[in-house]
Amino acid sequence: MSLKNFSSSSLHNLGLDGARESKEQLTSASTADSRSPQDFVQYLQEIVKPAEVEVGKLHKLRVLLRNESIIWIDAFIQQGGLSGLLELLESVLKIEWRYVAD
């Protein structure tokens, strides 16, 4: 089935109409929600040692990255969440595999 068969409201519901939430909507929604992208980005930035990581919190982040809207994921990436995850992964690799980044 092609996108031509969908109505504009169906495309909007799927997030395929190009509509974006405003910055104000993202900010107000994320401040009210304890699962906001900012909360997870802040958590990733606060981790000093990989041994301090809460496995449950990372599991929750994994679930959110798989199931949340594209807008939530985009906000997470724009606020530095992806780089925070990559830094955490690099520090774990350094410990586990004596990995040295080039």
C-alpha positions in Angstrom: 0.0 0.0 0.0 1.4 3.4 -0.9 1.1 6.6 1.0 -1.4 7.9 -1.6 -4.1 5.7 0.0 -3.8 7.3 3.4 -5.8 10.4 4.3 -4.0 13.5 5.6 -5.2 12.7 9.1 -3.8 9.2 8.9 -0.5 10.6 7.8 -0.5 13.1 10.6 -1.2 10.3 13.1 1.7 8.3 11.7 4.0 11.4 11.9 4.4 11.3 8.1 2.9 14.6 7.2 5.9 16.7 8.1 4.1 18.3 11.0 6.4 19.2 14.0 5.5 20.2 17.5 6.7 23.7 18.4 9.6 24.2 20.8 7.2 25.4 23.4 5.1 22.2 23.2 8.2 20.1 23.5 9.4 22.1 26.5 6.1 22.1 28.3 5.5 18.4 27.7 9.0 17.4 28.7 9.0 19.4 32.0 5.7 17.7 33.0 6.9 14.2 32.1 9.5 12.5 34.3 10.5 10.5 31.2 11.5 13.5 29.2 14.5 13.5 27.0 16.2 16.1 29.2 16.0 13.9 32.2 17.9 11.1 30.4 20.4 13.4 28.8 21.1 15.0 32.2 21.5 11.5 33.8 24.0 10.4 31.1 26.0 13.6 31.6 26.1 13.0 35.4 27.6 9.5 35.1 31.3 9.7 36.1 32.1 6.0 36.2 30.3 3.2 34.3 30.0 1.3 37.5 27.6 4.0 38.7 25.1 3.3 35.9 21.6 2.2 37.0 20.8 -0.7 34.7 17.0 -0.1 35.2 17.3 3.5 34.0 19.2 2.4 30.9 16.6 -0.3 30.3 13.9 2.3 30.5 15.8 4.5 28.1 16.1 1.6 25.6 12.3 1.0 25.8 11.6 4.7 25.3 14.0 4.9 22.3 12.1 2.0 20.7 8.6 3.1 21.5 8.4 6.9 21.9 7.5 9.3 19.1 10.1 10.6 16.6 9.7 14.0 18.2 10.8 12.6 21.6 13.8 10.8 20.0 14.7 13.9 18.0 14.7 16.0 21.1 16.9 13.4 22.9 19.4 13.5 20.1 19.4 17.3 19.7 20.0 17.7 23.5 23.1 15.5 23.3 21.6 12.1 24.4 23.2 10.2 21.5 26.7 11.6 22.3 26.1 10.8 26.0 25.3 7.2 25.1 28.3 6.9 22.9 30.6 8.3 25.6 29.2 5.8 28.1 29.7 3.0 25.6 33.3 4.1 25.1 34.1 4.2 28.8 32.6 0.7 29.2 34.7 -0.6 26.3 37.8 0.9 27.9 37.1 -1.1 31.1 35.9 -4.4 29.5 38.2 -4.7 26.6 41.0 -2.3 27.4 39.9 -0.5 24.3 41.9 2.6 23.2 40.1 5.1 21.0 42.1 6.5 18.1 
